[in-house]
Amino acid sequence: MTIDEQLISRLENLARLELSEEERTRLMKDLNNILTMVEKMDELDTENVAPLIYINESEEIHALREDEIAHQVSREDALRNAPKEDGVYFRVPKVIDLK
């Protein structure tokens, strides 16, 4: 498969782009280089290669930390610099009109 001017024009339309002639040429060259690389990888013998399921050796390694509440701000401090508030919540302009 090769990338041609027609495909670049179609991609430009779908992505709502306006490319210059130089950008189209560069994009076509880059995409053709990518396809060439992928085609080159197809030549590799992967018959005896096991598929990669997990990047880590063990799937039981969890590097996530427990959720802990820290550095809480009181309601009064949070509302202190608000342009509008009612003592409990921030007051903001209505942004959804359900008419």
Steps between C-alpha positions, in 0.01 A plus 500: 500500500625848422373837606409717203369854449140379489528334843671807648220717362239271653677497838528878486125525443410250775728671753378846393855611425628751251850390405742681277655315208825465699311353799314254275829386345664460842197314641490266201871425541466440876200271464673301225806461728276369778337249266841388375612439858186299579544294184861434601379372839271255318813326371600395853452138601278509809397135493663409835448833675248499783254789496561775753215505747652691791789741491604406854630156586218446744145615457463522879728803541285802581686827517187693593477665837203497733270801484557723799335830583768765537529878483127563533379857477215611723180620338554851632853516352380365165219755478708792630617621155191398304340789308156366599405244763206424724693377803485137387557493122669702227246703302562492127307624195253257348664322206228254395168625368239221506229676298 
